[in-house]
Amino acid sequence: MVTREPIECPVCREPPAAGQQLEEHLVDEHPKRKLAKFIVAETTALASDDISE
Protein backbone atom coordinates (compact mmCIF):
# COMPACT_ATOMS: atom_id res chain seq x y z
CA MET A 1 0.00 0.00 0.00
CA VAL A 2 1.32 3.43 -0.97
CA THR A 3 1.28 6.12 1.68
CA ARG A 4 1.11 9.77 0.74
CA GLU A 5 3.12 12.46 2.43
CA PRO A 6 0.94 14.92 4.34
CA ILE A 7 0.31 18.18 2.50
CA GLU A 8 2.61 20.96 3.66
CA CYS A 9 2.11 24.69 3.23
CA PRO A 10 4.83 25.95 0.88
CA VAL A 11 4.98 29.26 2.75
CA CYS A 12 5.36 28.17 6.38
CA ARG A 13 6.20 24.49 5.86
CA GLU A 14 3.45 23.48 8.32
CA PRO A 15 0.55 21.15 7.54
CA PRO A 16 -2.92 22.68 7.49
CA ALA A 17 -5.06 22.00 10.55
CA ALA A 18 -6.98 18.74 10.59
CA GLY A 19 -9.86 18.95 8.14
CA GLN A 20 -8.58 22.21 6.63
CA GLN A 21 -7.76 22.47 2.94
CA LEU A 22 -4.47 24.03 1.87
CA GLU A 23 -6.29 26.92 0.18
CA GLU A 24 -8.19 27.69 3.39
CA HIS A 25 -4.93 27.60 5.36
CA LEU A 26 -3.25 30.01 2.94
CA VAL A 27 -6.16 32.47 3.09
CA ASP A 28 -6.63 32.23 6.87
CA GLU A 29 -3.00 32.12 8.02
CA HIS A 30 -0.97 34.25 5.61
CA PRO A 31 -1.38 37.94 4.74
CA LYS A 32 -1.52 38.93 1.08
CA ARG A 33 1.92 40.55 1.17
CA LYS A 34 3.57 37.38 2.51
CA LEU A 35 1.89 35.31 -0.22
CA ALA A 36 2.94 37.83 -2.87
CA LYS A 37 6.57 37.78 -1.68
CA PHE A 38 6.56 33.98 -1.76
CA ILE A 39 5.19 33.91 -5.31
CA VAL A 40 7.75 36.47 -6.51
CA ALA A 41 10.61 34.52 -4.90
CA GLU A 42 9.45 31.23 -6.46
CA THR A 43 8.95 32.82 -9.88
CA THR A 44 12.40 34.42 -9.72
CA ALA A 45 13.98 31.10 -8.73
CA LEU A 46 12.24 29.28 -11.59
CA ALA A 47 13.30 31.97 -14.06
CA SER A 48 16.89 31.75 -12.83
CA ASP A 49 16.84 27.98 -13.30
CA ASP A 50 15.54 28.42 -16.85
CA ILE A 51 18.33 30.86 -17.70
CA SER A 52 21.10 28.71 -16.25
CA GLU A 53 20.10 25.57 -18.17
ZIWO-V73896 format. One record per run of one state. SS is the DSSP state (A for helix, B for strand, O for the rest). FROM is the first residue (numbers start at 1). TO is the last residue. If there is no record, write none. Layout:
# ZIWO-V73896
<<SS | FROM | TO> <SS | FROM | TO>>
This chain:
# ZIWO-V73896
<<O | 1 | 21> <A | 22 | 29> <O | 30 | 31> <A | 32 | 52> <O | 53 | 53>>
